[in-house]
């Protein structure tokens, strides 16, 4: 059975990625990651050393959690091309912690036969605390027909799609980022947060029928 493909025409701003829950972090995994990455920083693998520098134990490298978020976006964007991937480390991850990776489509646009979606990403521990946040940009074919045309050496389907973004509906104010992170993490984990605000409304996306009609017109 062929792998599922993701196409631009089926994506809407506000769509949530299926959450990815990883097994609890353990010291064996930390040792294996050190060997695979070549990063043998003792704070990640040497319990005695980690405690000597004031840590309660060894802890997971940030790049390990970054890889987990990378798995989330790569599993979701089958058939797409990763154009940008950026993360920010928020909180340490310790042995015994369970990392849950989540994401949401925050932006989509297309021009000249090239189509892009931006995805905001974040990871939480088993207590619903934010441990990492990030974002990525994926380039996609408009549709299966568009992919078949380009792979056959033909010109792409051209549909001009104005930028649609969560921020178009609700502009952020200075100092809002941290509160927004807490609101998002709380909403996804089912926990209430102090001063939480309703989720930003999504921008109106063009109907699929309109996009399909434009696509057919572009081929003539």
C-alpha positions in Angstrom: 0.0 0.0 0.0 1.5 3.4 -1.0 2.5 5.8 1.8 0.0 8.5 2.6 0.7 11.8 0.8 -0.1 15.3 2.1 -1.3 17.9 -0.4 -1.7 21.6 -0.1 -5.4 21.7 -1.2 -6.4 19.6 1.8 -4.8 21.7 4.5 -6.4 24.5 6.5 -5.0 27.0 8.9 -5.7 25.7 12.5 -5.4 22.0 11.5 -3.8 20.1 14.4 -1.1 17.4 13.8 -1.7 14.0 15.4 0.2 14.1 18.8 3.3 12.0 19.1 4.0 10.5 22.5 7.4 9.1 23.1 8.4 6.4 25.6 9.7 7.7 29.0 13.3 8.9 28.7 15.8 6.5 30.3 19.6 6.4 30.8 20.1 3.7 28.2 18.5 6.0 25.6 20.8 8.8 26.7 23.8 6.6 26.3 22.7 5.4 22.9 22.0 9.0 21.7 25.5 10.0 22.9 27.0 7.2 20.8 24.9 8.0 17.7 25.5 11.7 17.8 29.1 11.8 19.1 28.1 14.1 21.9 29.5 12.7 25.1 28.9 15.6 27.3 29.1 14.0 30.8 26.1 15.9 32.1 24.0 13.6 29.9 25.6 10.3 30.7 27.6 10.5 33.9 25.4 10.6 37.0 28.3 11.4 39.4 29.6 14.2 37.2 26.1 15.7 36.7 25.5 15.8 40.5 29.0 17.3 41.1 28.0 20.3 39.0 24.7 20.8 40.9 22.3 18.8 38.8 19.9 16.3 40.5 20.9 13.7 37.8 21.8 13.5 34.1 19.4 15.1 31.7 18.4 14.7 28.1 20.3 16.8 25.4 18.1 19.4 23.8 18.9 18.0 20.4 17.2 14.7 21.4 13.9 16.5 22.0 14.5 18.5 18.8 14.7 15.2 17.0 11.4 14.0 18.5 9.7 17.2 17.2 11.4 16.6 13.9 9.9 13.1 13.7 6.4 14.7 14.3 6.7 17.0 11.4 8.3 14.5 9.1 5.7 11.8 9.8 2.9 14.4 9.1 4.3 16.0 6.0 4.7 12.8 3.8 5.6 13.8 0.3 6.5 17.4 1.4 9.8 19.1 1.5 11.1 20.6 4.7 12.3 24.1 4.0 12.8 25.5 7.5 12.9 24.0 11.0 13.6 26.1 14.1 13.2 25.3 17.8 13.7 27.1 21.2 14.6 25.1 24.3 12.3 25.9 27.3 12.7 23.4 30.0 15.0 20.5 30.9 13.9 16.9 30.2 14.9 14.3 32.9 15.1 10.5 33.0 11.5 9.3 33.5 9.9 12.2 31.7 7.5 11.4 28.9 7.7 13.8 25.9 4.6 14.5 23.9 5.1 16.4 20.6 2.2 18.5 19.1 1.7 20.9 16.3 -0.7 23.1 14.4 -0.9 24.7 11.0 -0.4 28.4 11.4 0.0 29.7 7.9 -0.5 28.7 4.3 0.1 30.5 1.0 0.9 29.7 -2.7 2.3 31.7 -5.6 3.7 30.8 -9.0 3.0 27.1 -8.6 4.8 26.8 -5.3 2.8 26.1 -2.1 3.9 26.4 1.5 2.5 25.7 5.0 4.0 26.9 8.2 3.5 24.7 11.3 4.0 25.8 14.9 5.4 23.0 17.1 5.8 22.4 20.8 6.6 19.5 23.2 5.3 18.9 26.7 6.3 16.6 29.5 3.9 14.3 31.4 2.8 17.2 33.6 1.7 19.3 30.6 4.7 21.7 31.0 6.2 23.2 27.9 9.7 21.9 27.3 10.3 23.1 23.7 8.6 25.2 21.1 9.4 25.7 17.4 8.2 26.1 13.9 8.7 24.7 10.4 7.9 25.5 6.8 6.9 22.7 4.4 6.6 22.9 0.6 3.9 20.7 -0.9 2.4 19.8 -4.2 -1.1 21.5 -4.7 -2.8 18.1 -5.4 -2.1 14.6 -6.7 -2.8 15.9 -10.2 -0.2 18.6 -9.7 2.4 16.1 -8.5 1.7 13.8 -11.5 2.1 16.7 -13.9 5.4 17.8 -12.4 6.8 14.3 -12.2 5.9 13.9 -15.9 7.9 17.1 -16.7 4.9 19.3 -17.2 4.3 22.8 -15.7 2.8 22.9 -12.2 -0.8 23.8 -11.5 -0.8 27.5 -10.6 -3.3 28.8 -8.0 -2.7 32.1 -6.4 -3.4 31.6 -2.7 -3.1 34.8 -0.5 -1.4 34.3 2.8 -3.7 32.9 5.4 -2.5 33.0 9.0 -3.7 32.7 12.6 -2.2 36.1 13.3 -4.4 37.7 10.8 -7.3 37.1 13.1 -5.6 38.1 16.3 -2.5 40.3 16.4 -0.3 39.5 19.4 0.7 42.2 21.8 4.2 42.5 23.5 4.7 40.1 26.4 1.9 37.8 25.2 4.2 35.0 24.0 4.7 33.2 27.3 1.1 33.5 28.3 0.1 32.1 24.9 2.5 29.2 25.4 0.9 28.3 28.7 -2.6 28.6 27.2 -1.7 26.3 24.3 -0.1 23.7 26.5 -3.0 23.8 29.0 -5.6 23.5 26.2 -3.9 20.5 24.6 -3.4 18.7 27.9 -6.9 19.5 29.3 -5.5 21.7 32.1 -6.8 25.1 33.0 -4.4 28.0 33.0 -4.6 31.3 34.8 -5.6 34.2 32.5 -6.1 31.9 29.6 -7.6 33.4 26.4 -9.7 31.8 23.7 -7.8 30.4 20.8 -7.2 32.8 17.9 -9.7 32.5 15.2 -8.5 31.1 11.9 -8.5 33.2 8.7 -11.1 32.3 6.1 -9.6 29.9 3.6 -10.7 29.7 0.0 -13.2 26.9 -0.7 -11.8 23.8 -2.2 -14.2 24.1 -5.1 -12.9 27.5 -5.9 -9.3 26.3 -5.8 -10.1 23.4 -8.0 -11.9 25.6 -10.6 -8.9 27.9 -10.6 -6.6 25.0 -11.1 -8.6 23.7 -14.1 -8.6 27.2 -15.6 -4.9 27.4 -15.2 -4.3 24.2 -17.2 -6.2 25.5 -20.2 
